[in-house]
Amino acid sequence: MEVLKIATAGSVDDGKSTLIGRILYDTQSLTLDKLEAIERTSKQKGYDYLDFSLATDGLVAEREQGITIDVAHIYFSTPSKSYIIADTPGHVEYTRNMVTGASTSQASIILIDARKGVTEQTYRHFFINNLLRVKDVVVAINKMDLVDYSEEVFNEIKRNFEALNAKSNYTEQNISFIPVSALHGDNVVNGSTQMLWYTGGSVLDHFESLTQEKIYNTGTPRFPVQMVIRPKTEEFHDFRAFAGKVYGGDLHRGDEVIALPSQQKSRIKDIYFYNEKYDTAARRSSVSITLEDEINVSRGDMLVKANEIPTISKEVEAIVCWMDNKSLALRNKYTLQHGVNKVLAVVTEVQHKINTDFSGIDENVEQVNMNDITKIKLKLNKAIYSDPFEEHRTNGSFILIDNTTNHTVGVGFIQA
């Protein structure tokens, strides 16, 4: 079954957790004990409705304050798809959590309170979706029940968001506008009888209709080697295969490939999934590959098609979201992990800070602190084989690790 990962974003009290709880409730994905707990807590609080935000806000502080603080992953399924929803916090101080939640998502929901319209937070949420190249975005205009389900209010917010979209440089992004009331269930899973002027589908209808072409960015095949398989049994005495996951595109039996960094050439002999052979390794599939020639390939190496070689360099220019309490330090040594490959890295230059409201850049950077998004230059002790993030989400991203604390201090997106 196809798995679709969805990131959510919204300002405080926009109803993000309620929307997710409503999806779980209307798809009958809540367990009986969870539903009973929601009913009991809602009554204790004196509500005359079910507080669906309790289905996702798991931390005590979240329930006390009625806000989302940490990223929560919610799982549910329909007959046609499995879903993973990353419920991310919307506050500016949790920008790093938003980046984390959206980094592996193929689609996104941006919530807007119909009473407030497009706010500064909306700019930030949309900016992060653009930065991370999330291809499908649903703008859910929530709390329509509080504006009498007004079509005029919906159209005004839509116009304002389209003006914001005009500032984006991501032309492949698909944006859909859906008026919803998460509290009452209008256009969340089921349609609405209150907004007959809206002729589109519900939020879930939209995600059910998405195909792989609509949610995955195109790219070139990349096969980072995670393990070399050598059974050394009598039956497989000379067997030698390379296990990993295919990213960006498909690989086929007979394709001419180059092993990086050695740049030795060979052809794909066989493609295995467990003990079955296949002619094609589709992107995002985990397989084992054998080659026609005995060439040196180890964990951390990469197999690519002979005519589609990535950039091989010891210097990287990247946009980084800083995630640590300790500020970024020039000339400090970090470990850069690019896929399964780890190299030592030094930040040689901080070029500028990027404003997340689409207002441009700030070149007077005195310090890079938590949640800042900056453009930097890195020097590595060993070359990596990368693509620009705009062309290849997986092979164009990395994390930075502090060597003294072993904390992940930054996530990076390689530039051209």
Buried (B, 14 or more C-beta within 10 A) or exposed (E): EEEBBBBBBBBBBBBBBBBBBBBBBBBEBBEEEBBEBBBEBBEEEEEEEBBBBBBBBEEEEBBEEEBBBBBBEBEBEBEEBEBBBBBBBBBEEBBBBBBBBBBBBBBBBBBBBBEBBBBEBBBBBBBBBBBBBBBBBBBBBBBBBBBEBBBEBBBBBBEBBEEBBEEBEBEEBEBBBBBBBBBBBBBBBEBBEBBEEBEEBBBBBBBBEBEEEEBBBEBBBBBBBBEBBEEEEEEEEEBBBBBBBBBBBEBEBEBEBBBBBEEBEBEBEBBBEEEEEBEEBEBBBEBBBBBEEEBEBEBBBBBBBEEBBBBEEEEBBBBBBBBBEBBBBEEBEBBBBBBBBBBEBBBEEBBBBBBBBBEEEEEEBEEBBBBBBBBBBBBBEEBBBBBBBBBBBBBBBBBBBBEEEEBBBBBBBBBE
